[in-house]
Amino acid sequence: MRLTSLDVFRGITIAGMILVNMASIAEPDVYAPLVHASWNGCTLADLVFPFFLFIVGVAMAFSFAKYTDTKIQVAREREANVAYQGSGASVSVSSKAPAQQKSLTPPYGKIFRRALILFALGLFLNGFWNKGPWTFNFDSLRYMGVLQRISLSYLFASLIVLTLPKKATWVVAGLLLVGYWLAMMYVPVPGFGAGILDETNPGANFAAFIDRSIIPAAHLHASFKNLGDPEGLFSTIPAIVSVLLGFFTGQWIRTQPVKTRTSIGLALFGIACLIVGLAWSFVFPINKKLWTSSYVVYTTGTALLLLSACYELIEVQGIKKWGESFKILGMNAIAIFVASVLLIKVLVRTIIGTGSEAPSAYNFIYKNYFASWAGAVNGSFLFAFATLLLWFGAAWIMYRQRWFIKI
């Protein structure tokens, strides 16, 4: 079963990612929703990344169905056999279920390969044109990043859902969120103390401490003064839950009829998550750079609301034409994302002309062809939108040619 509404949701997310990445280069001349919150809070830009992790989880529920369903079926049959034997009746335990389980061994090799490729792509994007045109500098290569976080979150979430019973996966998700909260707020950081979540001192929090204890300073993010990383190792722990919550959503959708009540259920779950996330934020602020537990729950709630709208329109009502372009974009999401980041790096680091005042290709195009007549803020958005149309075109060509780049 393929969920068209999920493909559309993925396309909307990639479109948002392109708009945010492209427009934010012109900061401060950019619309506020397209800029990430400087620290606490959540803007439209801050929803894009967790949406993608959530989508990864929903897709997992469908792609892993034959493995997780078999696991549940075998567990139920064993419980039934035990109960039947406990009643004093004579019973022979069939070997059919274990044999079926053996024949459906989860594809751990493919999971690790996919995670490795995503991580390697992230390293490539970080190192591409690092110092000078077409150079790759390993000395200052940032180890973590967007694709690296997707890689690790997907890997660990996959292992959790494929190896643990269903109830245990929920317990693990809760423990990861609560454990991360307790560690960030109550474990003292040497030289700083406990619970310091300060924008002016980004190295004082526990996640940054763990990151710099494992990763050399030269390979951490400059925005954290090389004392931590906004996509660091420790803050990837709650990001795993972003994927797991998507997986739980996908599992639930698979058991529901294609009716409006399913859309309403998604929306109600979303509202509940928003309320919990906002309530939690009073003691653990919503913060993307720290990927706080409240941020995970809040952004999952927003994702559920958007998915419910897409599900109702496309799956229930059959109104599909509006989402066709987004579906096409979502069919090659990773390829379009990687290509768009490479284009941004080329535009930003290609210099037009000579001299210290020579503009980058980005600034040259932005100022001369957009800001010159639309104004600075409108110009940054229109430049980003024009770039998005370019990638829509590229995705359409790939779709027509049946080129689907899978990892």
Order of alpha helices (4+ residues) and beta strands (2+ residues): alpha-alpha-alpha-alpha-alpha-alpha-alpha-alpha-alpha-alpha-alpha-alpha-alpha-alpha-alpha
